[in-house]
Amino acid sequence: MSHIVLISGSHRQNSQSSKIAAYAASNIKRLNAAITTDIIDLAGNPLPLWDGEAGKADSATGKVWQPLAARLQKADGLVVISPEWSGMVPAGLKNLFLHASAKEVGHKPAMIISVSAGHGGSHPINELRISSYKNTRIVYTPDHVLVQNCMNVLNGETEADKADGYIRRRIEFSLRGLLAYTEAFKSIRAAGLENAEFPFGM
């Protein structure tokens, strides 16, 4: 059975991204109780800036990165949750993708959820699709979710209003797609697409 890793990309403690990660994880379990989930929360920005030392288990960076890498390696699919800060993906989330390689997330489907306290939030979707896939080989699903007015939605077991109900249904629809991609991509990874001569994208 599949294992889904959710990445909450906010540096803030008790963030809306963390709330949405927990909601999405519970939704996945409701869709299929046999699927396991794991939430990597970047609250407190625990990962040192990439310095080329992440592959060395005894380095300061490696000691933090290696346990996270092991959790990502177990994933069959991912949900990447990013708030929009000043029109950008948070530095800590970008930093995680600097550390990650195809070994952790290559040829694994990932669904993007972007988070905005207002009516914005589209920029992280574009940024992640443009800049985080080249060397990691992560494969973003065509569908994504934009959670606007995030403080007013996904706050309880039942929908608070029409907007809350809509975003709940949209998340479920997109997660169903992710789970279908997750099953299909297992055979893609089994095809042995990695090549030592071409470890990086062009």
C-alpha positions in Angstrom: 0.0 0.0 0.0 1.1 3.6 -0.6 2.8 6.0 1.7 2.2 9.7 1.3 4.6 12.4 2.7 3.2 15.8 3.2 5.6 18.8 3.5 4.4 21.8 5.4 6.6 24.6 4.0 6.0 27.4 6.5 8.7 28.4 9.0 6.1 29.6 11.4 5.0 27.7 14.5 1.3 26.7 14.5 1.0 27.9 10.9 -1.9 27.7 8.5 0.2 25.4 6.3 0.6 23.0 9.2 -3.2 23.1 9.7 -3.8 22.3 6.1 -1.2 19.5 6.1 -3.0 17.9 9.0 -6.3 18.3 7.2 -5.0 16.8 4.0 -3.4 13.8 5.9 -6.7 13.1 7.6 -8.5 13.3 4.3 -6.1 10.8 2.7 -6.8 8.4 5.6 -10.5 8.9 5.1 -10.2 8.1 1.4 -8.2 5.0 2.1 -7.5 3.9 5.6 -4.7 1.5 4.4 -2.6 4.4 3.2 0.0 5.7 5.6 1.1 9.3 5.9 3.9 11.4 7.4 4.1 15.1 7.8 7.4 16.9 7.5 6.9 20.3 9.1 9.4 23.0 8.5 8.2 25.1 11.5 11.3 26.7 13.1 13.2 26.2 9.8 15.1 23.2 11.1 17.2 22.5 8.0 20.5 24.3 7.7 21.1 26.2 4.4 22.4 23.9 1.7 26.2 23.9 1.8 27.1 20.8 -0.1 27.7 18.8 3.1 24.2 17.2 3.3 25.5 13.9 1.9 28.0 13.5 4.8 26.2 11.9 7.7 28.8 13.2 10.2 28.5 16.8 9.1 26.2 19.3 10.9 24.0 19.6 7.9 24.0 15.9 7.2 22.9 15.1 10.8 19.7 17.1 10.2 19.2 16.2 6.5 19.8 12.5 6.6 16.7 11.7 8.8 14.5 13.9 6.6 15.9 12.2 3.5 15.1 8.8 4.9 11.5 9.9 5.4 11.2 11.3 1.9 12.7 8.1 0.4 9.8 6.1 1.9 7.2 8.2 0.0 5.3 6.9 -2.9 3.7 10.3 -3.4 3.9 13.8 -1.9 1.8 16.8 -1.0 3.8 20.0 -1.0 2.1 22.8 0.9 3.5 26.3 0.5 2.4 29.7 1.9 2.9 32.7 -0.3 5.3 35.1 1.4 5.9 38.3 -0.5 4.8 36.5 -3.7 7.3 33.7 -3.2 7.9 30.2 -1.8 9.4 30.4 1.7 13.2 30.1 1.8 13.1 27.0 4.0 11.0 25.1 1.5 13.3 26.1 -1.4 16.2 25.0 0.8 14.7 21.6 1.2 14.6 21.2 -2.6 18.2 22.2 -2.8 19.0 19.3 -0.5 16.7 16.8 -2.2 17.7 14.7 -5.1 16.1 12.0 -7.3 17.1 9.5 -4.6 14.5 11.0 -2.3 11.7 12.3 -4.6 12.6 11.3 -8.1 9.7 10.0 -10.3 7.2 10.5 -7.5 4.0 12.4 -8.1 3.5 15.5 -5.9 0.4 17.7 -5.5 0.9 21.4 -4.7 -1.3 23.2 -2.2 -0.6 27.0 -2.0 -1.8 29.0 1.0 -2.9 32.6 1.2 -4.4 34.7 4.0 -6.0 36.8 1.4 -7.0 36.4 -2.3 -3.5 35.7 -3.6 -1.4 32.5 -3.5 -0.8 31.6 -7.1 2.9 32.5 -7.3 4.2 29.6 -5.2 2.5 27.2 -7.6 4.3 28.7 -10.6 7.6 28.9 -8.7 7.5 25.3 -7.6 6.6 24.0 -11.0 9.4 26.1 -12.6 12.3 25.7 -10.2 12.1 22.6 -8.0 11.9 19.7 -10.5 15.0 19.8 -12.6 17.5 17.8 -10.5 15.0 16.2 -8.1 12.9 14.6 -10.9 9.8 15.3 -8.8 6.7 15.2 -10.9 3.9 17.6 -10.1 0.4 16.5 -10.9 -1.6 18.7 -13.3 -4.1 19.6 -10.6 -3.2 21.8 -7.6 -5.2 23.6 -4.9 -5.1 27.2 -3.9 -6.4 27.8 -0.4 -7.3 31.4 0.0 -8.6 33.2 3.1 -6.9 30.3 4.9 -7.7 31.4 8.4 -11.5 31.0 7.7 -11.5 27.5 6.2 -10.7 23.9 7.2 -11.1 24.7 10.9 -13.5 22.0 12.1 -15.0 18.7 11.3 -17.8 20.3 9.3 -17.9 23.1 6.7 -18.5 26.5 8.1 -19.9 28.1 4.9 -20.1 27.7 1.1 -16.5 28.7 0.5 -15.2 26.2 3.2 -17.3 23.5 1.6 -16.0 24.2 -1.8 -12.3 24.0 -0.8 -12.9 20.8 1.1 -14.4 19.2 -2.0 -11.6 20.5 -4.1 -8.9 19.1 -1.9 -10.6 15.7 -1.9 -10.9 15.8 -5.7 -7.2 16.6 -6.1 -6.1 14.0 -3.5 -8.0 11.3 -5.3 -6.0 12.3 -8.4 -2.8 12.2 -6.5 -3.5 8.7 -5.1 -4.2 7.4 -8.6 -0.9 8.9 -9.9 0.8 7.4 -6.9 -0.2 3.9 -7.8 0.7 4.4 -11.5 4.1 5.8 -10.8 5.3 2.7 -8.9 5.7 1.0 -12.3 7.5 4.0 -13.7 10.1 3.9 -10.8 10.5 0.2 -11.3 11.6 0.8 -14.9 15.0 2.0 -13.7 15.1 5.4 -15.3 18.0 6.8 -13.4 21.3 6.9 -15.2 24.7 7.7 -13.6 25.8 9.5 -16.7 22.9 11.9 -16.5 22.1 12.6 -12.8 20.9 16.2 -13.4 18.3 17.7 -15.6 19.1 20.0 -18.5 
